[in-house]
């Protein structure tokens, strides 16, 4: 949010150029995945709070872990594309 505020304050928007179009698009897409992943993790915490963990919960646990790792992998790629490539 702070970075978006600074960019908008300098007059940079989605339609400024192609780079910023991709920048805003990818970072907003990533934010959506983080919100969904956080929801998965909150559901996982609620379901697994009762011990013992039932075998029926294992797919939820694996799905949440896989989804969160996918979000991490996407952020590594997005970070490299947006911040390290000139």
KATA-V780360 format. One record per residue. N is the residue number from 0. D_CENTER is the distance of its C-alpha to the mean C-alpha in Angstrom with 2 decimals. Layout:
n=N d_center=D_CENTER
n=N d_center=D_CENTER
This chain:
n=0 d_center=13.87
n=1 d_center=16.66
n=2 d_center=16.06
n=3 d_center=15.99
n=4 d_center=19.13
n=5 d_center=20.85
n=6 d_center=20.27
n=7 d_center=21.53
n=8 d_center=24.36
n=9 d_center=25.46
n=10 d_center=25.62
n=11 d_center=22.72
n=12 d_center=21.09
n=13 d_center=19.34
n=14 d_center=22.80
n=15 d_center=24.00
n=16 d_center=23.64
n=17 d_center=21.76
n=18 d_center=19.61
n=19 d_center=18.32
n=20 d_center=17.89
n=21 d_center=15.52
n=22 d_center=13.92
n=23 d_center=13.25
n=24 d_center=12.37
n=25 d_center=9.76
n=26 d_center=8.12
n=27 d_center=8.45
n=28 d_center=7.20
n=29 d_center=3.82
n=30 d_center=4.47
n=31 d_center=5.90
n=32 d_center=3.96
n=33 d_center=3.08
n=34 d_center=6.62
n=35 d_center=7.88
n=36 d_center=7.21
n=37 d_center=8.86
n=38 d_center=11.47
n=39 d_center=12.15
n=40 d_center=12.71
n=41 d_center=14.91
n=42 d_center=16.81
n=43 d_center=17.26
n=44 d_center=18.64
n=45 d_center=20.95
n=46 d_center=22.23
n=47 d_center=22.86
n=48 d_center=24.47
n=49 d_center=27.75
n=50 d_center=29.52
n=51 d_center=30.38
n=52 d_center=27.22
n=53 d_center=28.47
n=54 d_center=28.06
n=55 d_center=26.67
n=56 d_center=23.54
n=57 d_center=22.87
n=58 d_center=21.01
n=59 d_center=18.57
n=60 d_center=18.16
n=61 d_center=17.69
n=62 d_center=15.30
n=63 d_center=12.96
n=64 d_center=13.35
n=65 d_center=12.94
n=66 d_center=9.77
n=67 d_center=8.21
n=68 d_center=9.98
n=69 d_center=8.87
n=70 d_center=5.16
n=71 d_center=7.28
n=72 d_center=9.61
n=73 d_center=7.75
n=74 d_center=6.95
n=75 d_center=10.63
n=76 d_center=11.81
n=77 d_center=10.33
n=78 d_center=11.72
n=79 d_center=14.94
n=80 d_center=15.37
n=81 d_center=14.92
n=82 d_center=16.34
n=83 d_center=18.73
n=84 d_center=20.35
n=85 d_center=23.11
